Amino acid sequence: TIGVEVFNMFDVQNSITNTWVRDVYSKRQSAVPNYLSPRVFNVRLSMKF
């Protein structure tokens, strides 16, 4: 069998979590988003003997 998978088909930057960064001098926090992977194509081939 041969299969094709498309992840993130519409190439949307989805933020899954935030990494919080603190400024030493002003003690303010800023959120830096962590994004999912970009568009990925996978081709799968499986055989049974």
C-alpha positions in Angstrom: 0.0 0.0 0.0 1.1 3.6 -0.6 -0.2 6.5 1.4 0.3 10.2 1.3 -0.1 12.5 4.4 -0.1 16.3 4.4 0.5 18.0 7.8 -0.5 21.7 8.1 -2.1 21.7 4.7 -2.9 25.4 4.8 0.5 26.5 6.0 -0.9 28.3 9.1 1.4 29.2 11.9 -0.3 27.7 14.9 1.1 28.7 18.3 1.0 25.8 20.7 2.7 27.3 23.8 4.5 30.4 25.0 7.9 30.6 26.4 8.1 33.4 29.0 11.2 35.6 29.0 11.9 38.0 31.8 13.9 41.2 31.4 16.5 41.5 34.2 16.4 45.3 34.5 12.8 46.1 34.2 11.4 42.8 35.5 8.9 42.7 32.8 7.8 39.4 31.2 7.2 38.8 27.5 5.7 35.8 25.7 7.5 34.2 22.8 5.3 31.8 20.9 6.3 28.3 19.9 4.9 27.4 16.6 4.0 24.0 15.1 6.1 22.7 12.2 5.7 24.1 8.7 3.9 22.3 5.9 5.2 18.7 5.7 4.5 16.0 3.1 4.9 12.3 4.0 4.8 9.4 1.7 4.3 6.0 3.3 5.0 2.6 1.6 4.2 -0.7 3.4 4.6 -4.2 2.1 3.6 -7.6 3.5 5.4 -10.8 2.6 
